[in-house]
């Protein structure tokens, strides 16, 4: 079992968002958390149909970072895309 698999297994065993947030806060720096949240936000914006240039301007980030997110969303079977869509559907209800 790899170290990443161990961590994934631990995260999968948690069913409380507050506990997961606390663990992420303990394991990462504020900068790492901001970057992770930023990456998720830009993919949400891409999935919502916003242009890369608008996202770059809104979030004050480079097009390179956005292009990476776009590639992830275009990958067949993208888990990120599926989760974003599920979150959006849940929010729309």
PDB file of N, CA, C and O in Angstrom, chain B, residues numbered from 101:
ATOM      1  N   UNK B 101       0.856  -1.185   0.000  1.00  0.00           N
ATOM      2  CA  UNK B 101       0.000   0.000   0.000  1.00  0.00           C
ATOM      3  C   UNK B 101       0.895   1.240   0.000  1.00  0.00           C
ATOM      4  O   UNK B 101       1.788   1.367   0.838  1.00  0.00           O
ATOM      5  N   UNK B 102       0.654   2.146  -0.938  1.00  0.00           N
ATOM      6  CA  UNK B 102       1.448   3.369  -1.006  1.00  0.00           C
ATOM      7  C   UNK B 102       1.008   4.343   0.086  1.00  0.00           C
ATOM      8  O   UNK B 102      -0.054   4.182   0.687  1.00  0.00           O
ATOM      9  N   UNK B 103       1.818   5.326   0.325  1.00  0.00           N
ATOM     10  CA  UNK B 103       1.476   6.349   1.318  1.00  0.00           C
ATOM     11  C   UNK B 103       0.232   7.130   0.887  1.00  0.00           C
ATOM     12  O   UNK B 103      -0.600   7.487   1.721  1.00  0.00           O
ATOM     13  N   UNK B 104       0.110   7.395  -0.412  1.00  0.00           N
ATOM     14  CA  UNK B 104      -1.078   8.100  -0.903  1.00  0.00           C
ATOM     15  C   UNK B 104      -2.324   7.248  -0.701  1.00  0.00           C
ATOM     16  O   UNK B 104      -3.385   7.768  -0.356  1.00  0.00           O
ATOM     17  N   UNK B 105      -2.198   5.947  -0.914  1.00  0.00           N
ATOM     18  CA  UNK B 105      -3.328   5.039  -0.692  1.00  0.00           C
ATOM     19  C   UNK B 105      -3.723   5.031   0.779  1.00  0.00           C
ATOM     20  O   UNK B 105      -4.911   5.011   1.102  1.00  0.00           O
ATOM     21  N   UNK B 106      -2.742   5.046   1.668  1.00  0.00           N
ATOM     22  CA  UNK B 106      -3.047   5.097   3.110  1.00  0.00           C
ATOM     23  C   UNK B 106      -3.848   6.349   3.445  1.00  0.00           C
ATOM     24  O   UNK B 106      -4.859   6.285   4.145  1.00  0.00           O
ATOM     25  N   UNK B 107      -3.382   7.491   2.936  1.00  0.00           N
ATOM     26  CA  UNK B 107      -4.079   8.750   3.212  1.00  0.00           C
ATOM     27  C   UNK B 107      -5.480   8.729   2.608  1.00  0.00           C
ATOM     28  O   UNK B 107      -6.437   9.160   3.251  1.00  0.00           O
ATOM     29  N   UNK B 108      -5.608   8.235   1.388  1.00  0.00           N
ATOM     30  CA  UNK B 108      -6.922   8.143   0.742  1.00  0.00           C
ATOM     31  C   UNK B 108      -7.863   7.259   1.548  1.00  0.00           C
ATOM     32  O   UNK B 108      -9.048   7.563   1.682  1.00  0.00           O
ATOM     33  N   UNK B 109      -7.334   6.166   2.084  1.00  0.00           N
ATOM     34  CA  UNK B 109      -8.139   5.259   2.894  1.00  0.00           C
ATOM     35  C   UNK B 109      -8.629   5.950   4.166  1.00  0.00           C
ATOM     36  O   UNK B 109      -9.777   5.780   4.577  1.00  0.00           O
ATOM     37  N   UNK B 110      -7.752   6.722   4.774  1.00  0.00           N
ATOM     38  CA  UNK B 110      -8.138   7.473   5.978  1.00  0.00           C
ATOM     39  C   UNK B 110      -9.235   8.476   5.644  1.00  0.00           C
ATOM     40  O   UNK B 110     -10.239   8.561   6.351  1.00  0.00           O
ATOM     41  N   UNK B 111      -9.047   9.238   4.565  1.00  0.00           N
ATOM     42  CA  UNK B 111     -10.056  10.223   4.169  1.00  0.00           C
ATOM     43  C   UNK B 111     -11.382   9.539   3.838  1.00  0.00           C
ATOM     44  O   UNK B 111     -12.446  10.050   4.185  1.00  0.00           O
ATOM     45  N   UNK B 112     -11.324   8.400   3.177  1.00  0.00           N
ATOM     46  CA  UNK B 112     -12.542   7.674   2.810  1.00  0.00           C
ATOM     47  C   UNK B 112     -13.285   7.155   4.040  1.00  0.00           C
ATOM     48  O   UNK B 112     -14.497   6.948   3.997  1.00  0.00           O
ATOM     49  N   UNK B 113     -12.565   6.949   5.117  1.00  0.00           N
ATOM     50  CA  UNK B 113     -13.212   6.432   6.326  1.00  0.00           C
ATOM     51  C   UNK B 113     -13.953   7.524   7.097  1.00  0.00           C
ATOM     52  O   UNK B 113     -14.749   7.225   7.986  1.00  0.00           O
ATOM     53  N   UNK B 114     -13.699   8.763   6.764  1.00  0.00           N
ATOM     54  CA  UNK B 114     -14.315   9.889   7.468  1.00  0.00           C
ATOM     55  C   UNK B 114     -15.616  10.276   6.782  1.00  0.00           C
ATOM     56  O   UNK B 114     -15.665  10.386   5.557  1.00  0.00           O
ATOM     57  N   UNK B 115     -16.664  10.480   7.560  1.00  0.00           N
ATOM     58  CA  UNK B 115     -17.947  10.855   6.971  1.00  0.00           C
ATOM     59  C   UNK B 115     -18.474  12.168   7.538  1.00  0.00           C
ATOM     60  O   UNK B 115     -19.669  12.454   7.466  1.00  0.00           O
ATOM     61  N   UNK B 116     -17.574  12.954   8.098  1.00  0.00           N
ATOM     62  CA  UNK B 116     -17.949  14.222   8.710  1.00  0.00           C
ATOM     63  C   UNK B 116     -17.093  15.323   8.099  1.00  0.00           C
ATOM     64  O   UNK B 116     -15.871  15.319   8.251  1.00  0.00           O
ATOM     65  N   UNK B 117     -17.727  16.264   7.410  1.00  0.00           N
ATOM     66  CA  UNK B 117     -16.999  17.337   6.728  1.00  0.00           C
ATOM     67  C   UNK B 117     -16.131  18.149   7.695  1.00  0.00           C
ATOM     68  O   UNK B 117     -15.032  18.573   7.336  1.00  0.00           O
ATOM     69  N   UNK B 118     -16.613  18.362   8.903  1.00  0.00           N
ATOM     70  CA  UNK B 118     -15.827  19.124   9.884  1.00  0.00           C
ATOM     71  C   UNK B 118     -14.551  18.381  10.271  1.00  0.00           C
ATOM     72  O   UNK B 118     -13.499  18.995  10.444  1.00  0.00           O
ATOM     73  N   UNK B 119     -14.646  17.075  10.406  1.00  0.00           N
ATOM     74  CA  UNK B 119     -13.472  16.266  10.749  1.00  0.00           C
ATOM     75  C   UNK B 119     -12.479  16.270   9.588  1.00  0.00           C
ATOM     76  O   UNK B 119     -11.272  16.391   9.802  1.00  0.00           O
ATOM     77  N   UNK B 120     -12.978  16.140   8.376  1.00  0.00           N
ATOM     78  CA  UNK B 120     -12.102  16.180   7.201  1.00  0.00           C
ATOM     79  C   UNK B 120     -11.417  17.538   7.102  1.00  0.00           C
ATOM     80  O   UNK B 120     -10.218  17.613   6.833  1.00  0.00           O
ATOM     81  N   UNK B 121     -12.172  18.605   7.318  1.00  0.00           N
ATOM     82  CA  UNK B 121     -11.590  19.950   7.276  1.00  0.00           C
ATOM     83  C   UNK B 121     -10.519  20.109   8.349  1.00  0.00           C
ATOM     84  O   UNK B 121      -9.466  20.694   8.095  1.00  0.00           O
ATOM     85  N   UNK B 122     -10.779  19.601   9.527  1.00  0.00           N
ATOM     86  CA  UNK B 122      -9.791  19.690  10.611  1.00  0.00           C
ATOM     87  C   UNK B 122      -8.515  18.935  10.244  1.00  0.00           C
ATOM     88  O   UNK B 122      -7.410  19.427  10.475  1.00  0.00           O
ATOM     89  N   UNK B 123      -8.669  17.735   9.668  1.00  0.00           N
ATOM     90  CA  UNK B 123      -7.509  16.956   9.253  1.00  0.00           C
ATOM     91  C   UNK B 123      -6.717  17.697   8.177  1.00  0.00           C
ATOM     92  O   UNK B 123      -5.492  17.790   8.255  1.00  0.00           O
ATOM     93  N   UNK B 124      -7.419  18.222   7.176  1.00  0.00           N
ATOM     94  CA  UNK B 124      -6.723  18.974   6.125  1.00  0.00           C
ATOM     95  C   UNK B 124      -6.006  20.205   6.683  1.00  0.00           C
ATOM     96  O   UNK B 124      -4.924  20.568   6.220  1.00  0.00           O
ATOM     97  N   UNK B 125      -6.617  20.835   7.673  1.00  0.00           N
ATOM     98  CA  UNK B 125      -5.995  21.995   8.314  1.00  0.00           C
ATOM     99  C   UNK B 125      -4.733  21.584   9.071  1.00  0.00           C
ATOM    100  O   UNK B 125      -3.737  22.307   9.067  1.00  0.00           O
ATOM    101  N   UNK B 126      -4.781  20.427   9.713  1.00  0.00           N
ATOM    102  CA  UNK B 126      -3.609  19.948  10.445  1.00  0.00           C
ATOM    103  C   UNK B 126      -2.483  19.499   9.507  1.00  0.00           C
ATOM    104  O   UNK B 126      -1.306  19.647   9.834  1.00  0.00           O
ATOM    105  N   UNK B 127      -2.846  18.952   8.343  1.00  0.00           N
ATOM    106  CA  UNK B 127      -1.845  18.388   7.435  1.00  0.00           C
ATOM    107  C   UNK B 127      -1.244  19.394   6.452  1.00  0.00           C
ATOM    108  O   UNK B 127      -0.153  19.170   5.929  1.00  0.00           O
ATOM    109  N   UNK B 128      -1.938  20.484   6.203  1.00  0.00           N
ATOM    110  CA  UNK B 128      -1.485  21.419   5.177  1.00  0.00           C
ATOM    111  C   UNK B 128      -1.286  22.817   5.738  1.00  0.00           C
ATOM    112  O   UNK B 128      -1.808  23.172   6.795  1.00  0.00           O
ATOM    113  N   UNK B 129      -0.515  23.596   4.995  1.00  0.00           N
ATOM    114  CA  UNK B 129      -0.334  24.997   5.371  1.00  0.00           C
ATOM    115  C   UNK B 129      -1.516  25.810   4.845  1.00  0.00           C
ATOM    116  O   UNK B 129      -2.279  25.329   4.007  1.00  0.00           O
ATOM    117  N   UNK B 130      -1.664  27.018   5.329  1.00  0.00           N
ATOM    118  CA  UNK B 130      -2.733  27.893   4.845  1.00  0.00           C
ATOM    119  C   UNK B 130      -2.592  28.123   3.336  1.00  0.00           C
ATOM    120  O   UNK B 130      -3.584  28.150   2.609  1.00  0.00           O
ATOM    121  N   UNK B 131      -1.369  28.284   2.885  1.00  0.00           N
ATOM    122  CA  UNK B 131      -1.114  28.493   1.460  1.00  0.00           C
ATOM    123  C   UNK B 131      -1.528  27.277   0.629  1.00  0.00           C
ATOM    124  O   UNK B 131      -2.120  27.428  -0.440  1.00  0.00           O
ATOM    125  N   UNK B 132      -1.223  26.089   1.111  1.00  0.00           N
ATOM    126  CA  UNK B 132      -1.609  24.863   0.396  1.00  0.00           C
ATOM    127  C   UNK B 132      -3.126  24.720   0.332  1.00  0.00           C
ATOM    128  O   UNK B 132      -3.674  24.308  -0.690  1.00  0.00           O
ATOM    129  N   UNK B 133      -3.800  25.061   1.428  1.00  0.00           N
ATOM    130  CA  UNK B 133      -5.262  24.982   1.439  1.00  0.00           C
ATOM    131  C   UNK B 133      -5.865  25.992   0.479  1.00  0.00           C
ATOM    132  O   UNK B 133      -6.814  25.676  -0.239  1.00  0.00           O
ATOM    133  N   UNK B 134      -5.326  27.201   0.458  1.00  0.00           N
ATOM    134  CA  UNK B 134      -5.826  28.225  -0.469  1.00  0.00           C
ATOM    135  C   UNK B 134      -5.646  27.774  -1.913  1.00  0.00           C
ATOM    136  O   UNK B 134      -6.533  27.976  -2.742  1.00  0.00           O
ATOM    137  N   UNK B 135      -4.498  27.161  -2.219  1.00  0.00           N
ATOM    138  CA  UNK B 135      -4.236  26.694  -3.572  1.00  0.00           C
ATOM    139  C   UNK B 135      -5.194  25.583  -3.958  1.00  0.00           C
ATOM    140  O   UNK B 135      -5.697  25.563  -5.082  1.00  0.00           O
ATOM    141  N   UNK B 136      -5.452  24.668  -3.054  1.00  0.00           N
ATOM    142  CA  UNK B 136      -6.379  23.566  -3.317  1.00  0.00           C
ATOM    143  C   UNK B 136      -7.787  24.099  -3.574  1.00  0.00           C
ATOM    144  O   UNK B 136      -8.453  23.670  -4.516  1.00  0.00           O
ATOM    145  N   UNK B 137      -8.236  25.028  -2.745  1.00  0.00           N
ATOM    146  CA  UNK B 137      -9.561  25.620  -2.906  1.00  0.00           C
ATOM    147  C   UNK B 137      -9.631  26.406  -4.218  1.00  0.00           C
ATOM    148  O   UNK B 137     -10.648  26.366  -4.910  1.00  0.00           O
ATOM    149  N   UNK B 138      -8.566  27.109  -4.557  1.00  0.00           N
ATOM    150  CA  UNK B 138      -8.506  27.874  -5.806  1.00  0.00           C
ATOM    151  C   UNK B 138      -8.620  26.944  -7.013  1.00  0.00           C
ATOM    152  O   UNK B 138      -9.355  27.240  -7.954  1.00  0.00           O
ATOM    153  N   UNK B 139      -7.905  25.832  -6.993  1.00  0.00           N
ATOM    154  CA  UNK B 139      -7.964  24.875  -8.104  1.00  0.00           C
ATOM    155  C   UNK B 139      -9.376  24.331  -8.267  1.00  0.00           C
ATOM    156  O   UNK B 139      -9.859  24.187  -9.390  1.00  0.00           O
ATOM    157  N   UNK B 140     -10.033  24.031  -7.168  1.00  0.00           N
ATOM    158  CA  UNK B 140     -11.395  23.526  -7.242  1.00  0.00           C
ATOM    159  C   UNK B 140     -12.332  24.606  -7.795  1.00  0.00           C
ATOM    160  O   UNK B 140     -13.180  24.332  -8.645  1.00  0.00           O
ATOM    161  N   UNK B 141     -12.168  25.821  -7.305  1.00  0.00           N
ATOM    162  CA  UNK B 141     -13.029  26.937  -7.740  1.00  0.00           C
ATOM    163  C   UNK B 141     -12.889  27.183  -9.236  1.00  0.00           C
ATOM    164  O   UNK B 141     -13.887  27.388  -9.927  1.00  0.00           O
ATOM    165  N   UNK B 142     -11.654  27.163  -9.742  1.00  0.00           N
ATOM    166  CA  UNK B 142     -11.479  27.436 -11.166  1.00  0.00           C
ATOM    167  C   UNK B 142     -12.107  26.338 -12.010  1.00  0.00           C
ATOM    168  O   UNK B 142     -12.627  26.614 -13.092  1.00  0.00           O
ATOM    169  N   UNK B 143     -12.069  25.098 -11.535  1.00  0.00           N
ATOM    170  CA  UNK B 143     -12.716  24.021 -12.290  1.00  0.00           C
ATOM    171  C   UNK B 143     -14.238  24.153 -12.235  1.00  0.00           C
ATOM    172  O   UNK B 143     -14.923  23.834 -13.207  1.00  0.00           O
ATOM    173  N   UNK B 144     -14.765  24.616 -11.115  1.00  0.00           N
ATOM    174  CA  UNK B 144     -16.206  24.876 -11.042  1.00  0.00           C
ATOM    175  C   UNK B 144     -16.601  25.953 -12.045  1.00  0.00           C
ATOM    176  O   UNK B 144     -17.620  25.842 -12.727  1.00  0.00           O
ATOM    177  N   UNK B 145     -15.790  26.983 -12.123  1.00  0.00           N
ATOM    178  CA  UNK B 145     -16.073  28.087 -13.045  1.00  0.00           C
ATOM    179  C   UNK B 145     -15.986  27.620 -14.502  1.00  0.00           C
ATOM    180  O   UNK B 145     -16.813  28.003 -15.329  1.00  0.00           O
ATOM    181  N   UNK B 146     -14.990  26.799 -14.811  1.00  0.00           N
ATOM    182  CA  UNK B 146     -14.868  26.247 -16.156  1.00  0.00           C
ATOM    183  C   UNK B 146     -16.097  25.412 -16.501  1.00  0.00           C
ATOM    184  O   UNK B 146     -16.665  25.547 -17.584  1.00  0.00           O
ATOM    185  N   UNK B 147     -16.493  24.566 -15.591  1.00  0.00           N
ATOM    186  CA  UNK B 147     -17.642  23.686 -15.820  1.00  0.00           C
ATOM    187  C   UNK B 147     -18.926  24.498 -15.985  1.00  0.00           C
ATOM    188  O   UNK B 147     -19.847  24.077 -16.685  1.00  0.00           O
ATOM    189  N   UNK B 148     -18.982  25.661 -15.340  1.00  0.00           N
ATOM    190  CA  UNK B 148     -20.154  26.537 -15.465  1.00  0.00           C
ATOM    191  C   UNK B 148     -20.150  27.320 -16.773  1.00  0.00           C
ATOM    192  O   UNK B 148     -21.104  28.036 -17.076  1.00  0.00           O
ATOM    193  N   UNK B 149     -19.063  27.181 -17.556  1.00  0.00           N
ATOM    194  CA  UNK B 149     -19.024  27.818 -18.861  1.00  0.00           C
ATOM    195  C   UNK B 149     -18.297  29.145 -18.940  1.00  0.00           C
ATOM    196  O   UNK B 149     -18.327  29.801 -19.981  1.00  0.00           O
ATOM    197  N   UNK B 150     -17.646  29.555 -17.865  1.00  0.00           N
ATOM    198  CA  UNK B 150     -16.899  30.813 -17.906  1.00  0.00           C
ATOM    199  C   UNK B 150     -15.632  30.630 -18.733  1.00  0.00           C
ATOM    200  O   UNK B 150     -15.045  29.549 -18.759  1.00  0.00           O
ATOM    201  N   UNK B 151     -15.224  31.687 -19.401  1.00  0.00           N
ATOM    202  CA  UNK B 151     -14.031  31.599 -20.236  1.00  0.00           C
ATOM    203  C   UNK B 151     -12.777  31.603 -19.372  1.00  0.00           C
ATOM    204  O   UNK B 151     -12.774  32.101 -18.246  1.00  0.00           O
ATOM    205  N   UNK B 152     -11.712  31.035 -19.931  1.00  0.00           N
ATOM    206  CA  UNK B 152     -10.443  30.997 -19.206  1.00  0.00           C
ATOM    207  C   UNK B 152      -9.945  32.400 -18.891  1.00  0.00           C
ATOM    208  O   UNK B 152      -9.418  32.645 -17.805  1.00  0.00           O
ATOM    209  N   UNK B 153     -10.108  33.312 -19.825  1.00  0.00           N
ATOM    210  CA  UNK B 153      -9.653  34.694 -19.584  1.00  0.00           C
ATOM    211  C   UNK B 153     -10.439  35.360 -18.455  1.00  0.00           C
ATOM    212  O   UNK B 153      -9.862  36.064 -17.626  1.00  0.00           O
ATOM    213  N   UNK B 154     -11.748  35.140 -18.422  1.00  0.00           N
ATOM    214  CA  UNK B 154     -12.564  35.698 -17.338  1.00  0.00           C
ATOM    215  C   UNK B 154     -12.160  35.117 -15.986  1.00  0.00           C
ATOM    216  O   UNK B 154     -12.088  35.830 -14.986  1.00  0.00           O
ATOM    217  N   UNK B 155     -11.899  33.813 -15.973  1.00  0.00           N
ATOM    218  CA  UNK B 155     -11.483  33.159 -14.729  1.00  0.00           C
ATOM    219  C   UNK B 155     -10.138  33.706 -14.268  1.00  0.00           C
ATOM    220  O   UNK B 155      -9.953  33.996 -13.086  1.00  0.00           O
ATOM    221  N   UNK B 156      -9.200  33.847 -15.202  1.00  0.00           N
ATOM    222  CA  UNK B 156      -7.875  34.383 -14.862  1.00  0.00           C
ATOM    223  C   UNK B 156      -7.999  35.776 -14.255  1.00  0.00           C
ATOM    224  O   UNK B 156      -7.326  36.105 -13.279  1.00  0.00           O
ATOM    225  N   UNK B 157      -8.859  36.577 -14.841  1.00  0.00           N
ATOM    226  CA  UNK B 157      -9.050  37.945 -14.342  1.00  0.00           C
ATOM    227  C   UNK B 157      -9.736  37.952 -12.982  1.00  0.00           C
ATOM    228  O   UNK B 157      -9.341  38.698 -12.086  1.00  0.00           O
ATOM    229  N   UNK B 158     -10.761  37.126 -12.830  1.00  0.00           N
ATOM    230  CA  UNK B 158     -11.526  37.076 -11.581  1.00  0.00           C
ATOM    231  C   UNK B 158     -10.688  36.541 -10.419  1.00  0.00           C
ATOM    232  O   UNK B 158     -10.706  37.093  -9.320  1.00  0.00           O
ATOM    233  N   UNK B 159      -9.953  35.454 -10.682  1.00  0.00           N
ATOM    234  CA  UNK B 159      -9.204  34.795  -9.609  1.00  0.00           C
ATOM    235  C   UNK B 159      -7.747  35.259  -9.504  1.00  0.00           C
ATOM    236  O   UNK B 159      -7.023  34.861  -8.591  1.00  0.00           O
ATOM    237  N   UNK B 160      -7.332  36.100 -10.445  1.00  0.00           N
ATOM    238  CA  UNK B 160      -5.953  36.619 -10.459  1.00  0.00           C
ATOM    239  C   UNK B 160      -4.929  35.485 -10.533  1.00  0.00           C
ATOM    240  O   UNK B 160      -3.991  35.412  -9.739  1.00  0.00           O
ATOM    241  N   UNK B 161      -5.144  34.601 -11.519  1.00  0.00           N
ATOM    242  CA  UNK B 161      -4.235  33.476 -11.715  1.00  0.00           C
ATOM    243  C   UNK B 161      -3.850  33.383 -13.189  1.00  0.00           C
ATOM    244  O   UNK B 161      -4.465  34.010 -14.051  1.00  0.00           O
ATOM    245  N   UNK B 162      -2.822  32.590 -13.455  1.00  0.00           N
ATOM    246  CA  UNK B 162      -2.334  32.448 -14.823  1.00  0.00           C
ATOM    247  C   UNK B 162      -3.220  31.510 -15.638  1.00  0.00           C
ATOM    248  O   UNK B 162      -3.918  30.650 -15.101  1.00  0.00           O
ATOM    249  N   UNK B 163      -3.165  31.709 -16.948  1.00  0.00           N
ATOM    250  CA  UNK B 163      -3.899  30.831 -17.855  1.00  0.00           C
ATOM    251  C   UNK B 163      -3.361  29.405 -17.787  1.00  0.00           C
ATOM    252  O   UNK B 163      -4.109  28.458 -18.032  1.00  0.00           O
ATOM    253  N   UNK B 164      -2.080  29.230 -17.459  1.00  0.00           N
ATOM    254  CA  UNK B 164      -1.494  27.886 -17.352  1.00  0.00           C
ATOM    255  C   UNK B 164      -2.212  27.054 -16.293  1.00  0.00           C
ATOM    256  O   UNK B 164      -2.504  25.879 -16.515  1.00  0.00           O
ATOM    257  N   UNK B 165      -2.490  27.652 -15.163  1.00  0.00           N
ATOM    258  CA  UNK B 165      -3.181  26.946 -14.085  1.00  0.00           C
ATOM    259  C   UNK B 165      -4.595  26.558 -14.535  1.00  0.00           C
ATOM    260  O   UNK B 165      -5.091  25.476 -14.223  1.00  0.00           O
ATOM    261  N   UNK B 166      -5.219  27.460 -15.266  1.00  0.00           N
ATOM    262  CA  UNK B 166      -6.581  27.211 -15.735  1.00  0.00           C
ATOM    263  C   UNK B 166      -6.576  26.126 -16.806  1.00  0.00           C
ATOM    264  O   UNK B 166      -7.466  25.277 -16.837  1.00  0.00           O
ATOM    265  N   UNK B 167      -5.576  26.153 -17.681  1.00  0.00           N
ATOM    266  CA  UNK B 167      -5.473  25.144 -18.737  1.00  0.00           C
ATOM    267  C   UNK B 167      -5.351  23.756 -18.140  1.00  0.00           C
ATOM    268  O   UNK B 167      -5.929  22.805 -18.666  1.00  0.00           O
ATOM    269  N   UNK B 168      -4.615  23.624 -17.060  1.00  0.00           N
ATOM    270  CA  UNK B 168      -4.496  22.322 -16.395  1.00  0.00           C
ATOM    271  C   UNK B 168      -5.863  21.850 -15.913  1.00  0.00           C
ATOM    272  O   UNK B 168      -6.218  20.686 -16.094  1.00  0.00           O
ATOM    273  N   UNK B 169      -6.622  22.739 -15.309  1.00  0.00           N
ATOM    274  CA  UNK B 169      -7.968  22.391 -14.853  1.00  0.00           C
ATOM    275  C   UNK B 169      -8.872  22.012 -16.011  1.00  0.00           C
ATOM    276  O   UNK B 169      -9.679  21.089 -15.896  1.00  0.00           O
ATOM    277  N   UNK B 170      -8.741  22.721 -17.129  1.00  0.00           N
ATOM    278  CA  UNK B 170      -9.554  22.418 -18.311  1.00  0.00           C
ATOM    279  C   UNK B 170      -9.234  21.031 -18.850  1.00  0.00           C
ATOM    280  O   UNK B 170     -10.131  20.299 -19.267  1.00  0.00           O
ATOM    281  N   UNK B 171      -7.956  20.673 -18.840  1.00  0.00           N
ATOM    282  CA  UNK B 171      -7.558  19.341 -19.312  1.00  0.00           C
ATOM    283  C   UNK B 171      -8.146  18.250 -18.426  1.00  0.00           C
ATOM    284  O   UNK B 171      -8.590  17.212 -18.916  1.00  0.00           O
ATOM    285  N   UNK B 172      -8.145  18.492 -17.132  1.00  0.00           N
ATOM    286  CA  UNK B 172      -8.714  17.517 -16.198  1.00  0.00           C
ATOM    287  C   UNK B 172     -10.199  17.315 -16.498  1.00  0.00           C
ATOM    288  O   UNK B 172     -10.683  16.183 -16.520  1.00  0.00           O
ATOM    289  N   UNK B 173     -10.915  18.405 -16.728  1.00  0.00           N
ATOM    290  CA  UNK B 173     -12.353  18.300 -16.984  1.00  0.00           C
ATOM    291  C   UNK B 173     -12.657  17.637 -18.320  1.00  0.00           C
ATOM    292  O   UNK B 173     -13.716  17.031 -18.481  1.00  0.00           O
ATOM    293  N   UNK B 174     -11.740  17.745 -19.283  1.00  0.00           N
ATOM    294  CA  UNK B 174     -11.942  17.136 -20.607  1.00  0.00           C
ATOM    295  C   UNK B 174     -11.529  15.665 -20.649  1.00  0.00           C
ATOM    296  O   UNK B 174     -11.834  14.963 -21.613  1.00  0.00           O
ATOM    297  N   UNK B 175     -10.845  15.203 -19.624  1.00  0.00           N
ATOM    298  CA  UNK B 175     -10.397  13.815 -19.586  1.00  0.00           C
ATOM    299  C   UNK B 175     -11.602  12.889 -19.422  1.00  0.00           C
ATOM    300  O   UNK B 175     -12.399  13.071 -18.502  1.00  0.00           O
ATOM    301  N   UNK B 176     -11.740  11.902 -20.303  1.00  0.00           N
ATOM    302  CA  UNK B 176     -12.865  10.973 -20.168  1.00  0.00           C
ATOM    303  C   UNK B 176     -12.870  10.312 -18.784  1.00  0.00           C
ATOM    304  O   UNK B 176     -11.842   9.833 -18.306  1.00  0.00           O
ATOM    305  N   UNK B 177     -14.031  10.297 -18.162  1.00  0.00           N
ATOM    306  CA  UNK B 177     -14.161   9.679 -16.841  1.00  0.00           C
ATOM    307  C   UNK B 177     -13.627  10.537 -15.706  1.00  0.00           C
ATOM    308  O   UNK B 177     -13.386  10.026 -14.612  1.00  0.00           O
ATOM    309  N   UNK B 178     -13.437  11.842 -15.943  1.00  0.00           N
ATOM    310  CA  UNK B 178     -12.888  12.734 -14.913  1.00  0.00           C
ATOM    311  C   UNK B 178     -13.736  12.713 -13.643  1.00  0.00           C
ATOM    312  O   UNK B 178     -14.916  13.064 -13.662  1.00  0.00           O
ATOM    313  N   UNK B 179     -13.123  12.302 -12.557  1.00  0.00           N
ATOM    314  CA  UNK B 179     -13.808  12.293 -11.264  1.00  0.00           C
ATOM    315  C   UNK B 179     -14.124  13.721 -10.822  1.00  0.00           C
ATOM    316  O   UNK B 179     -15.195  13.982 -10.274  1.00  0.00           O
ATOM    317  N   UNK B 180     -13.198  14.635 -11.058  1.00  0.00           N
ATOM    318  CA  UNK B 180     -13.426  16.037 -10.677  1.00  0.00           C
ATOM    319  C   UNK B 180     -14.675  16.576 -11.354  1.00  0.00           C
ATOM    320  O   UNK B 180     -15.509  17.216 -10.714  1.00  0.00           O
ATOM    321  N   UNK B 181     -14.802  16.315 -12.659  1.00  0.00           N
ATOM    322  CA  UNK B 181     -15.976  16.786 -13.397  1.00  0.00           C
ATOM    323  C   UNK B 181     -17.249  16.183 -12.812  1.00  0.00           C
ATOM    324  O   UNK B 181     -18.234  16.889 -12.599  1.00  0.00           O
ATOM    325  N   UNK B 182     -17.226  14.897 -12.559  1.00  0.00           N
ATOM    326  CA  UNK B 182     -18.400  14.219 -12.015  1.00  0.00           C
ATOM    327  C   UNK B 182     -18.792  14.805 -10.652  1.00  0.00           C
ATOM    328  O   UNK B 182     -19.975  15.013 -10.383  1.00  0.00           O
ATOM    329  N   UNK B 183     -17.805  15.067  -9.801  1.00  0.00           N
ATOM    330  CA  UNK B 183     -18.087  15.627  -8.476  1.00  0.00           C
ATOM    331  C   UNK B 183     -18.615  17.050  -8.566  1.00  0.00           C
ATOM    332  O   UNK B 183     -19.522  17.429  -7.826  1.00  0.00           O
ATOM    333  N   UNK B 184     -18.046  17.840  -9.476  1.00  0.00           N
ATOM    334  CA  UNK B 184     -18.520  19.218  -9.650  1.00  0.00           C
ATOM    335  C   UNK B 184     -19.967  19.204 -10.130  1.00  0.00           C
ATOM    336  O   UNK B 184     -20.800  19.955  -9.622  1.00  0.00           O
ATOM    337  N   UNK B 185     -20.263  18.363 -11.096  1.00  0.00           N
ATOM    338  CA  UNK B 185     -21.633  18.275 -11.615  1.00  0.00           C
ATOM    339  C   UNK B 185     -22.592  17.818 -10.523  1.00  0.00           C
ATOM    340  O   UNK B 185     -23.695  18.351 -10.404  1.00  0.00           O
ATOM    341  N   UNK B 186     -22.187  16.851  -9.738  1.00  0.00           N
ATOM    342  CA  UNK B 186     -23.051  16.361  -8.649  1.00  0.00           C
ATOM    343  C   UNK B 186     -23.272  17.449  -7.612  1.00  0.00           C
ATOM    344  O   UNK B 186     -24.376  17.596  -7.089  1.00  0.00           O
ATOM    345  N   UNK B 187     -22.238  18.205  -7.316  1.00  0.00           N
ATOM    346  CA  UNK B 187     -22.361  19.302  -6.345  1.00  0.00           C
ATOM    347  C   UNK B 187     -23.302  20.380  -6.874  1.00  0.00           C
ATOM    348  O   UNK B 187     -24.132  20.908  -6.134  1.00  0.00           O
ATOM    349  N   UNK B 188     -23.163  20.703  -8.170  1.00  0.00           N
ATOM    350  CA  UNK B 188     -24.033  21.709  -8.776  1.00  0.00           C
ATOM    351  C   UNK B 188     -25.482  21.247  -8.787  1.00  0.00           C
ATOM    352  O   UNK B 188     -26.386  22.034  -8.508  1.00  0.00           O
ATOM    353  N   UNK B 189     -25.711  19.978  -9.107  1.00  0.00           N
ATOM    354  CA  UNK B 189     -27.070  19.437  -9.115  1.00  0.00           C
ATOM    355  C   UNK B 189     -27.666  19.474  -7.718  1.00  0.00           C
ATOM    356  O   UNK B 189     -28.843  19.794  -7.549  1.00  0.00           O
ATOM    357  N   UNK B 190     -26.856  19.145  -6.716  1.00  0.00           N
ATOM    358  CA  UNK B 190     -27.322  19.137  -5.330  1.00  0.00           C
ATOM    359  C   UNK B 190     -27.647  20.554  -4.882  1.00  0.00           C
ATOM    360  O   UNK B 190     -28.607  20.764  -4.140  1.00  0.00           O
ATOM    361  N   UNK B 191     -26.852  21.535  -5.327  1.00  0.00           N
ATOM    362  CA  UNK B 191     -27.059  22.942  -4.962  1.00  0.00           C
ATOM    363  C   UNK B 191     -28.307  23.484  -5.636  1.00  0.00           C
ATOM    364  O   UNK B 191     -29.019  24.301  -5.051  1.00  0.00           O
ATOM    365  N   UNK B 192     -28.586  23.040  -6.865  1.00  0.00           N
ATOM    366  CA  UNK B 192     -29.746  23.529  -7.623  1.00  0.00           C
ATOM    367  C   UNK B 192     -31.075  23.046  -7.053  1.00  0.00           C
ATOM    368  O   UNK B 192     -32.118  23.633  -7.340  1.00  0.00           O
ATOM    369  N   UNK B 193     -31.053  22.000  -6.261  1.00  0.00           N
ATOM    370  CA  UNK B 193     -32.304  21.442  -5.719  1.00  0.00           C
ATOM    371  C   UNK B 193     -32.908  22.310  -4.658  1.00  0.00           C
ATOM    372  O   UNK B 193     -33.958  21.975  -4.110  1.00  0.00           O
TER     373      UNK B 193
END
